[in-house]
């Protein structure tokens, strides 16, 4: 019996070529370049954080109020 090969599913706007380019970027990046990239992200006025799913609607509401 042969196994079926499953197709990769990519988010909208992504494909195998784009994934390969992103991977290549990070694989060739030196440690110093990675640190510089991380530090540049910290200088942004935005942040990324994990919140409990049940709080997502409230967080979105706060962001919408802040933007108006």
KATA-V754836 format. One record per pair of residues at least 24 apart in sequence whose ideal C-beta (glycine too) atoms are under 10 Angstrom apart, sorted by the first residue. I is the first residue (numbers start at 1). GAP is how many residues later the second one is. D is the distance in whole Angstrom. If there is no record, write none. Layout:
i gap d
I GAP D
I GAP D
This chain:
none
